[in-house]
C-alpha cells in the first residue's frame, strides 16, 4: 500500500494539473462587491447546467459567496494575469482598477474575459478547508482568444497541437 501523501506532496502533484484562471464575483445584500481568484472551477452537469467553484473557508470572501444568491465566474483571457494577481491579493481593494462592470445578472464582470458564467447558487457543499459552490448556470458569454491557465505554479496560455502532438498555427 502506497503511503498517504503529505500536503506538500499533494500540492506538488496538483500543480502539474493545468487549470483555468478565474475571478469569481458577487454582490452582497448591502451592495458591496466581492471577488477572488480561483483555479478550482469546473463544469459539473449538462442537464441541468451546473458548474462548481471552490472558495477557501478562511478567505475574506467566503461569507459573502456562501450566502450569495448569485455569482459570476470570469474565465480570464491570456492577457489578464495582472487581474488574477490583484484578486488573489488579500487586503487590497480588488475593484479599484475600475475594469469590472455590471455584466450578466448585473454582477461585476470583465468585458474582455475569455468567458463568463452567471449562476444562481444551487447548493453550498462541504469540501474540507473549502466550500464548494454549485451554481445553476443562468447566462453565459464567450469572447475570442485563449484563456489564461495556471500550470506548475505559473500563468500560461494553451497551445494547439495536431494529432501527432506538433504545434499548429493559431488562427488570427
C-alpha positions in Angstrom: 0.0 0.0 0.0 1.4 3.4 -1.0 2.0 5.9 1.8 -0.5 8.7 2.1 0.8 12.0 0.6 1.5 14.9 2.8 0.1 18.3 2.0 3.3 19.4 0.2 3.3 16.3 -1.9 -0.4 16.7 -2.8 0.3 20.4 -3.7 3.2 19.4 -6.0 1.0 16.8 -7.8 -1.9 19.3 -8.2 0.5 21.9 -9.6 1.0 19.6 -12.5 -2.7 19.7 -13.4 -3.4 22.7 -15.7 -6.4 24.7 -14.6 -8.4 27.8 -15.9 -7.8 31.0 -14.0 -11.0 32.6 -12.9 -12.2 35.6 -10.9 -15.5 34.8 -9.2 -17.6 37.8 -8.1 -20.8 38.5 -6.3 -22.6 41.4 -4.7 -23.9 41.2 -1.1 -27.2 42.4 0.2 -25.6 45.8 1.1 -24.4 46.2 -2.5 -20.7 45.6 -1.7 -18.8 43.8 -4.4 -16.7 40.7 -3.6 -14.3 38.7 -5.7 -11.4 36.3 -5.6 -9.1 34.4 -8.0 -9.7 30.7 -8.3 -8.4 27.8 -10.4 -10.9 25.4 -8.9 -13.6 25.9 -11.4 -15.3 23.1 -13.4 -18.4 22.1 -15.3 -20.5 19.6 -13.2 -23.6 18.8 -15.2 -25.1 19.5 -18.6 -28.7 18.8 -17.6 -29.3 20.8 -15.6 -26.4 23.1 -16.4 -24.3 23.2 -13.2 -20.7 24.4 -12.5 -18.7 24.4 -9.4 -16.2 26.7 -7.9 -14.3 26.3 -4.6 -13.6 29.0 -2.1 -11.3 28.7 1.0 -13.1 28.8 4.3 -10.5 31.2 5.7 -10.9 33.7 2.8 -12.4 37.1 3.4 -14.8 36.5 0.6 -16.1 33.2 2.0 -19.1 34.6 4.0 -20.2 36.8 1.1 -20.0 34.0 -1.5 -21.6 31.2 0.6 -24.5 33.4 1.5 -25.0 34.9 -2.0 -27.9 34.2 -4.3 -25.9 34.6 -7.5 -22.2 34.6 -8.6 -20.3 35.2 -11.8 -17.3 33.3 -12.9 -15.0 35.3 -15.2 -12.7 33.0 -17.1 -9.7 35.2 -17.6 -8.2 35.8 -21.0 -4.5 35.1 -21.6 -3.6 38.8 -21.1 -5.2 39.2 -17.7 -2.6 37.7 -15.3 -2.5 41.1 -13.6 -6.2 40.8 -12.8 -5.6 37.3 -11.4 -2.8 38.6 -9.2 -4.9 41.6 -7.9 -7.9 39.4 -7.0 -5.6 36.9 -5.3 -4.0 39.6 -3.0 -5.6 39.9 0.4 -6.1 43.3 2.0 -6.4 45.3 -1.3 -9.4 47.0 -3.0 -9.7 44.4 -5.7 -12.2 46.5 -7.7 -10.2 49.8 -7.6 -8.9 49.4 -11.1 -12.4 50.0 -12.5 -12.2 47.2 -15.0 -15.2 45.3 -13.5 -18.5 46.5 -14.8 -22.0 45.1 -14.4 -22.4 42.1 -16.7 -24.8 39.1 -16.7 -27.3 39.3 -13.9 -25.8 42.7 -13.0 -22.8 41.1 -11.4 -19.3 42.5 -11.6 -17.6 41.2 -14.7 -14.7 41.8 -17.1 -16.0 42.8 -20.6 -12.9 41.2 -22.2 -12.8 38.0 -20.2 -12.4 34.8 -22.3 -15.8 33.7 -21.0 -18.3 34.5 -18.2 -20.7 32.1 -16.5 -23.5 33.7 -14.4 -25.1 31.3 -11.8 -27.8 31.1 -9.2 -26.4 29.3 -6.1 -27.9 25.9 -6.2 -26.0 24.4 -3.2 -23.0 25.0 -0.9 -21.2 21.8 0.0 -18.5 21.0 2.5 -15.1 20.5 0.8 -12.8 20.2 3.8 -10.9 23.5 4.1 -13.0 24.9 1.2 -16.7 25.3 0.4 -17.9 24.1 -2.9 -20.4 26.4 -4.6 -22.6 24.6 -7.0 -24.1 27.1 -9.5 -27.1 26.6 -11.7 -26.0 28.4 -14.9 -28.4 31.2 -15.9 -26.4 33.1 -18.5 -23.1 32.7 -20.4 -20.8 34.8 -22.6 -17.8 33.9 -24.7 -15.2 36.0 -26.4 -12.5 35.2 -29.0 -9.0 34.5 -27.8 -7.3 32.0 -25.5 -7.9 31.7 -21.8 -5.3 32.2 -19.0 -4.2 28.9 -17.5 -2.3 28.1 -14.3 0.2 25.2 -14.6 3.2 24.3 -12.5 2.8 27.5 -10.4 2.9 29.8 -13.4 0.4 31.5 -15.7 0.4 30.3 -19.3 -1.7 30.0 -22.4 -2.8 26.9 -24.3 -1.1 25.8 -27.4 -3.0 23.9 -30.1 -1.5 20.6 -31.1 -2.3 18.3 -34.1 -3.0 14.6 -33.6 0.8 13.9 -33.6 1.4 16.5 -30.9 3.0 19.1 -33.1 2.1 22.7 -32.5 -0.3 24.1 -35.1 -0.7 27.7 -36.2 -3.2 29.7 -34.3 -5.9 31.4 -36.5 -5.8 35.1 -36.5 
